[in-house]
Amino acid sequence: MPRAAALLCLALCAGGAHAADVDAAAMLSLARASGCLACHAVNQRKIGPSYTEVARRYSGQPGALQTLQNAILNGHSGTWGIIPMPAYGGSQQVLTPAQAGDLARWVLSLAAHQPAPKP
């Protein structure tokens, strides 16, 4: 099944999918198959922040999509604590740039599904 999700994602990526075109189930499957869910979950903090936390932090910020795509591909440290996020692109070849972009679009889309934080 993870292979089917990856193939679906490749089909979406090849077609130049926009944020509204990204299939949440396919993205969750891709995240699972790529190992992302070892450290992240959609609605709860694990080793790393939840995807909804990431969405809330970056929602509406200029360059957010590129920032998240770069973090996925190249790794990142310091924004969410001392534990670094490993790179999933480049020589690791876990995700293509298009797949990382679609995952970033999906994560950012989660901000629209969250209630505003309580004061």
Secondary structure, DSSP 8 states (H G I E B T S, - for coil): -HHHHHHHHHHHHHTT--GGG--HHHHHHHHHHHTGGGT--SSS-SSS--HHHHHHHHTT-TTHHHHHHHHHHH-B-SSS-SS-B---SGGG-SS-HHHHHHHHHHHHHGGGGS-----
